[in-house]
Amino acid sequence: MKRLRVAPLVCAMLMAGCNLAPTYERPEQDLPAYYQHGSGAASVSPDWWRAFDSDELSAFVARAAQGNQELAGAISRVRQADIQARIAGAPLLPSISGNAGGNRNFLADNAGGGVRESLSAGLSISYEIDLWGKNRNNLEAIEQGARASAFERDTVALTVTAATATSYFKVLELRERERIALENLANAEEVLRVTEAKSRFGSISDLDLLQQQTFVEQRRAAIPGIRQQRQTAENALAILLGEVPQDFARQVQADSLANLLLAPQQAAGLPSELLLRRPDIRAQEARLLAANANIGAARAALFPSLSLTGSTGYSADALQQLFNGGNLASSLGASLLQPIFRGGALRGAVEVSQERYVELASSYRQTVLTALKEVEDALVALREGQAQYLSQQRVLERAERTFRLAELQYREGATDILTVLSAQQSFFSARDNLLQNQSAQLQNQVQLYKVLGGGYGGEAI
């Protein structure tokens, strides 16, 4: 009677098995309590690019999500990992196979001659009881690898979106720089016309005329280089969208950078939040969990494996007699396999899996440190870039007033050409520098969104 009570418990223990994987704990990492150059609660929207209030940018981001080939490859890798996880789960279930066959035997004359036929049909089942959790840990490792692939896809998607935004801003910057370069050339040519008129009347020297002519040619020579950069940037944006670069430039309507410029966002939240908000950190932790499960699988390989097999089938000389109950034969068996000597291979596999975990733990900590650095860098760039932008605005205001005043005085003969040349150079450089600073500030804003995780929020591990 006692045996009958104990048997179900033993069966339940055999079915449940053990798990030899270490208890997972997130690697210890010293995290600062706050960012040195940022404060406040971070609130990055998943569609953060809409904060720039550009319908064209939003359309390009959507096209990149559909057409970018690097992102398409990452999505395919996630599907492959999911399929591998389904395959890895197969050993946890019984294996069932069926068979059917027939034989025709020709009898010798001394046996009466003739032909003898026999038919058979059967079903066989085999199942490995996962006593030590080897199969379950193998499955866990594959599943965590699939999760790492999904996080890598999110990282690629974030990178592609950020690159689309920065490339778009670069196109706008170079288009406006080209426009300003043409305006600067027109202004220089206007001063040249005044200089030529003065030269004809003999009120200035040939040297003054040559200096202004040289300045005009310098302005003209700067335009092809800017035009080349603009066309290259347009081609790069097309590739990010997964489209051919030919004739792509016509599709860019070109917003104004000044309309897109945002106030600096320095609300970065807490450094500890990066552990859940950055998909690259989540991918590293998923790999760490997979390595932890591999340790359990390697340990389980040191212990015996128990397999159950069973078969049942029919055999008869004629089809009409095949499924007669008297022709049924069944068998049930169990086998226990214990590794005895493998030349240290199994122990070595455990040690390798443990060292792999140590390696990935170091990679995880390095990824966290890099993420903290990237946030601090982005916050500094945004803060200092804003200060530079405000100063550059004042530089432009004063340089423009200086140029207009010098040009007026030159027309009236109250100053010389050298003063005009200096004022022209300062004004033209100030316009170009302010435009580049506007573009840099937009790109700094994108970088901050990116390093904060781009509004990503995954499930907790």
C-alpha positions in Angstrom: 0.0 0.0 0.0 2.9 2.4 0.8 4.5 1.6 -2.5 1.4 2.7 -4.3 1.5 6.0 -2.5 5.2 6.6 -3.1 5.1 5.7 -6.8 3.2 8.8 -8.0 5.5 11.1 -6.0 8.6 9.4 -7.5 7.1 9.8 -11.0 6.3 13.4 -10.4 9.9 14.1 -9.3 11.3 12.3 -12.3 9.0 14.4 -14.6 9.8 17.6 -12.9 13.6 17.0 -12.8 16.2 19.3 -11.4 17.8 22.5 -12.7 21.6 22.7 -12.4 21.9 26.2 -13.8 23.2 28.8 -11.3 20.7 31.3 -9.9 21.0 34.3 -12.1 21.9 37.7 -10.6 22.5 40.8 -12.6 26.2 41.6 -12.6 27.1 44.2 -10.0 27.8 47.6 -11.5 28.6 50.9 -9.8 26.0 53.4 -11.1 26.1 57.1 -10.3 23.0 58.5 -8.5 22.6 61.2 -11.2 24.0 62.6 -14.4 26.6 65.3 -14.0 25.2 67.5 -16.7 21.5 66.6 -16.7 18.6 66.3 -14.3 14.9 65.6 -14.1 12.8 62.7 -15.2 13.4 61.5 -18.7 10.4 61.2 -20.9 11.4 60.2 -24.4 8.5 59.4 -26.6 8.7 56.2 -28.8 8.0 58.5 -31.8 10.5 61.2 -30.6 11.2 62.5 -34.1 7.8 64.1 -34.2 9.0 66.6 -31.6 10.8 68.3 -34.4 7.5 69.1 -36.0 8.4 68.1 -39.5 6.0 66.1 -41.5 8.7 65.4 -44.1 11.0 63.9 -41.5 8.2 61.7 -40.1 7.5 60.5 -43.6 11.2 59.7 -44.2 11.4 57.8 -40.9 8.4 55.7 -41.9 10.0 54.9 -45.3 13.2 53.9 -43.6 11.3 51.5 -41.3 9.9 49.8 -44.4 12.8 50.0 -46.8 16.1 50.0 -44.9 17.9 46.8 -45.8 20.0 46.6 -42.6 16.8 46.7 -40.5 15.2 44.1 -42.8 18.1 41.8 -42.2 17.8 42.3 -38.4 14.1 41.4 -38.6 14.9 38.3 -40.5 17.4 37.3 -37.8 14.7 37.6 -35.2 12.5 35.3 -37.1 15.3 32.8 -37.5 16.0 32.9 -33.8 12.3 32.2 -33.0 12.3 29.2 -35.3 15.4 27.9 -33.6 13.7 28.2 -30.3 10.8 26.1 -31.5 13.3 23.5 -32.7 15.1 23.5 -29.4 11.8 22.8 -27.6 11.3 19.5 -29.5 13.4 17.3 -27.1 11.1 18.2 -24.2 8.3 16.3 -26.0 8.0 12.6 -26.8 9.1 11.4 -30.3 6.5 9.4 -32.1 7.0 7.6 -35.4 5.0 5.1 -37.4 6.1 2.4 -39.7 4.5 0.1 -42.3 6.0 -2.5 -44.5 5.6 -5.7 -46.5 7.8 -8.6 -47.6 7.4 -11.1 -50.3 9.5 -14.3 -49.8 10.0 -16.9 -52.6 10.2 -20.4 -51.1 12.6 -23.1 -52.3 11.2 -26.2 -54.1 12.1 -28.5 -51.2 9.9 -26.2 -48.9 6.9 -26.7 -51.1 7.6 -23.8 -53.5 5.4 -20.8 -53.9 5.4 -17.3 -52.5 4.9 -16.1 -48.9 3.8 -12.5 -48.2 4.0 -10.7 -44.8 2.7 -7.3 -43.8 3.4 -5.1 -40.7 2.3 -1.8 -39.2 3.4 -0.2 -36.0 3.9 2.8 -33.8 7.0 3.6 -31.7 7.4 6.2 -29.0 10.6 7.4 -27.3 11.0 10.0 -24.6 14.0 11.3 -22.6 13.1 12.3 -19.1 14.8 15.6 -18.4 16.1 14.6 -15.0 18.7 17.3 -14.6 17.3 20.0 -16.8 19.6 19.6 -19.8 17.0 20.0 -22.4 15.1 22.7 -20.5 18.3 24.7 -20.1 19.2 24.2 -23.8 15.8 25.6 -24.6 16.2 28.5 -22.2 19.6 29.4 -23.8 18.0 29.4 -27.3 15.1 31.5 -26.2 17.3 34.0 -24.5 19.3 34.1 -27.7 16.1 34.9 -29.6 15.4 37.7 -27.1 18.9 39.1 -27.7 18.2 39.1 -31.4 14.9 41.0 -30.8 16.8 43.6 -28.7 19.4 43.8 -31.5 16.7 44.5 -34.0 15.4 47.3 -31.7 19.0 48.7 -31.6 19.2 48.7 -35.4 15.8 50.3 -35.7 16.8 53.1 -33.2 20.1 53.6 -35.1 18.4 53.7 -38.5 15.8 56.2 -37.2 18.5 58.4 -35.6 20.6 58.2 -38.8 17.6 59.2 -40.9 17.0 62.3 -38.8 20.6 63.4 -38.7 21.0 62.8 -42.5 17.9 64.8 -43.2 19.2 67.7 -41.1 22.5 67.5 -42.9 20.7 67.8 -46.2 18.8 70.8 -45.0 22.0 72.3 -43.6 23.9 71.9 -46.9 21.0 73.2 -49.0 20.8 76.4 -46.9 24.6 76.7 -46.9 24.5 76.5 -50.7 21.8 79.2 -50.8 23.7 81.4 -48.4 26.9 80.9 -50.4 25.1 82.1 -53.5 23.7 85.2 -51.6 27.2 85.9 -50.3 28.5 85.7 -53.8 25.8 88.2 -54.9 26.7 90.6 -52.1 30.4 90.4 -53.0 29.6 91.0 -56.6 27.6 94.0 -55.7 30.6 95.4 -53.8 32.7 94.6 -56.8 30.5 96.7 -59.0 31.0 99.6 -56.7 34.7 99.0 -56.7 34.9 98.8 -60.5 33.0 102.1 -60.7 35.4 103.7 -58.4 38.3 102.3 -60.4 37.0 103.8 -63.6 36.9 107.2 -62.0 40.4 106.7 -60.6 39.3 107.1 -57.0 40.9 103.7 -55.9 44.0 101.8 -56.9 44.2 98.7 -59.0 45.2 96.9 -55.9 41.9 97.6 -54.2 40.1 96.3 -57.3 42.2 93.1 -57.5 41.5 92.4 -53.8 37.7 92.6 -54.2 37.9 90.5 -57.4 39.9 87.9 -55.5 37.3 87.9 -52.8 34.5 87.3 -55.3 36.3 84.4 -56.9 36.9 82.9 -53.4 33.1 83.1 -52.8 32.5 81.5 -56.2 35.0 78.7 -55.6 33.4 77.7 -52.3 30.1 76.8 -53.9 31.0 73.6 -55.8 32.4 72.0 -52.7 29.2 72.7 -50.8 27.1 71.5 -53.7 29.1 68.3 -53.8 28.5 67.7 -50.0 24.8 68.4 -50.4 24.5 65.8 -53.2 26.5 63.3 -51.2 24.2 63.8 -48.2 21.1 63.4 -50.3 22.5 60.1 -51.7 23.2 58.9 -48.1 19.7 59.7 -47.1 18.3 57.7 -50.0 20.3 54.7 -49.0 19.0 54.9 -45.4 15.5 54.7 -46.9 16.4 51.7 -49.0 15.9 53.6 -52.2 18.1 54.4 -55.2 19.8 57.7 -55.0 19.1 58.7 -58.6 16.6 61.6 -58.7 16.0 61.3 -54.9 16.9 64.9 -54.4 13.6 66.0 -56.0 11.7 64.2 -53.2 13.2 66.4 -50.4 11.1 69.5 -50.1 13.5 71.0 -47.5 12.2 72.5 -44.3 14.0 75.4 -42.7 16.5 74.5 -40.0 15.5 77.6 -38.0 11.9 76.2 -37.7 13.2 72.8 -36.5 15.5 74.0 -33.8 14.4 72.9 -30.4 15.2 74.1 -26.9 17.8 71.8 -25.3 16.3 68.8 -23.4 18.5 67.9 -20.5 16.0 65.7 -18.6 17.9 62.5 -18.7 16.4 60.7 -15.8 18.4 58.3 -13.6 21.4 56.4 -14.8 19.9 53.1 -13.4 17.0 53.5 -15.8 19.3 52.9 -18.7 19.5 49.2 -17.8 15.9 48.8 -18.9 15.7 51.5 -21.5 18.6 50.8 -23.8 18.0 47.8 -26.1 21.7 47.2 -26.5 22.1 46.7 -22.7 19.0 44.4 -22.7 20.6 42.3 -25.6 23.8 41.9 -23.5 21.8 40.7 -20.5 19.8 38.3 -22.6 23.1 36.8 -23.8 24.2 36.6 -20.2 21.0 34.7 -19.3 21.6 32.3 -22.2 25.2 31.6 -21.0 23.8 31.0 -17.5 21.4 28.4 -18.9 24.3 26.8 -20.9 26.1 26.2 -17.6 23.2 24.2 -16.4 23.0 22.2 -19.6 26.8 21.5 -19.4 26.5 20.4 -15.8 23.5 18.1 -16.6 25.6 16.3 -19.2 27.7 14.9 -16.3 24.8 12.9 -14.9 22.9 9.9 -16.2 20.2 10.2 -18.8 17.0 8.2 -18.6 15.1 7.3 -21.8 11.8 5.4 -22.1 10.9 3.6 -25.3 7.7 1.8 -26.3 6.4 0.2 -29.5 3.2 -1.5 -30.6 2.3 -3.0 -34.0 0.7 -5.7 -36.0 2.1 -8.4 -38.2 0.3 -10.8 -40.5 0.6 -12.8 -43.7 -2.5 -11.2 -45.3 -4.0 -7.7 -45.3 -7.4 -8.8 -44.0 -5.7 -10.4 -41.0 -3.3 -7.4 -40.3 -5.3 -5.7 -37.6 -6.5 -8.8 -35.9 -6.1 -8.5 -32.1 -4.1 -11.8 -32.1 -1.5 -10.2 -34.3 -0.7 -7.3 -31.9 2.7 -7.1 -30.3 3.8 -4.4 -27.8 7.0 -3.6 -25.9 8.1 -1.1 -23.3 11.7 -0.4 -22.2 13.8 2.0 -20.3 17.5 2.7 -20.5 19.9 4.6 -18.2 23.1 6.0 -19.7 25.8 7.2 -17.5 29.0 8.8 -18.9 32.0 7.1 -17.5 35.1 8.3 -19.4 35.2 11.1 -22.0 38.7 12.3 -21.5 37.6 15.3 -19.5 35.5 16.6 -22.3 32.3 17.0 -20.2 34.2 18.7 -17.3 35.9 20.9 -19.9 32.5 21.9 -21.3 31.3 23.0 -17.9 34.5 25.2 -17.4 34.1 26.7 -20.9 30.5 27.6 -20.2 31.4 29.2 -16.9 34.2 31.2 -18.5 31.9 32.3 -21.3 29.5 33.7 -18.6 32.4 35.6 -17.0 33.3 37.0 -20.5 29.7 38.1 -21.2 29.4 39.6 -17.7 32.4 41.8 -18.5 30.8 42.8 -21.9 27.6 43.7 -20.1 29.4 46.0 -17.6 31.4 47.6 -20.5 28.1 48.2 -22.4 26.6 49.9 -19.3 29.7 52.1 -18.9 29.7 53.1 -22.6 26.0 53.9 -22.3 26.6 56.2 -19.3 29.4 57.9 -21.2 27.3 58.4 -24.2 24.5 60.1 -22.2 27.0 62.4 -20.5 28.6 63.3 -23.8 25.2 64.0 -25.4 24.2 66.2 -22.4 27.4 68.2 -22.6 27.2 68.6 -26.3 23.6 69.9 -26.1 24.3 72.3 -23.3 27.5 73.7 -24.7 26.1 73.7 -28.2 23.2 75.8 -27.0 25.6 78.3 -25.4 27.6 78.5 -28.6 24.4 79.0 -30.7 23.3 82.0 -28.6 26.8 83.5 -28.9 26.9 82.9 -32.6 23.6 84.6 -33.0 25.1 87.7 -31.4 28.2 87.4 -33.6 26.0 87.3 -36.7 24.0 90.4 -35.7 27.1 92.4 -35.1 28.9 91.2 -38.2 25.9 92.0 -40.4 25.6 95.5 -39.0 29.4 96.0 -39.4 29.2 94.8 -43.1 26.2 97.0 -43.9 27.9 100.0 -42.3 31.3 99.4 -44.0 29.6 99.0 -47.4 27.7 102.2 -47.0 30.8 104.1 -45.9 32.8 102.6 -48.8 30.1 103.9 -51.3 30.5 107.3 -49.7 34.2 107.2 -49.8 34.6 107.3 -46.0 36.5 104.0 -45.7 38.9 101.8 -47.7 38.4 98.4 -49.4 40.3 96.6 -46.7 37.7 97.5 -44.1 35.0 96.3 -46.5 36.8 93.0 -47.2 37.3 92.3 -43.5 33.6 93.1 -42.8 32.5 90.9 -45.7 34.6 88.0 -44.5 33.3 88.2 -40.9 29.7 88.5 -42.0 29.8 85.6 -44.5 31.6 83.4 -42.0 29.1 84.3 -39.3 26.1 83.3 -41.5 27.7 80.0 -42.4 28.8 79.2 -38.8 25.4 79.9 -37.4 23.8 77.6 -39.9 26.2 74.8 -39.1 25.6 75.4 -35.4 21.8 75.1 -35.9 22.4 71.8 -37.7 24.7 70.5 -34.9 22.2 71.4 -32.3 19.5 69.3 -34.0 21.9 66.4 -34.3 22.8 66.8 -30.7 19.1 66.5 -29.8 18.8 63.4 -31.9 21.9 61.9 -30.2 20.4 62.5 -26.8 17.2 60.8 -27.8 19.2 57.9 -29.2 21.5 57.3 -26.2 18.6 57.5 -23.8 17.0 54.6 -25.6 14.8 56.4 -28.1 11.7 55.9 -26.0 12.2 52.2 -26.0 10.6 50.3 -23.1 11.0 46.5 -23.0 9.7 43.9 -20.6 11.6 43.3 -17.5 14.0 40.4 -17.4 
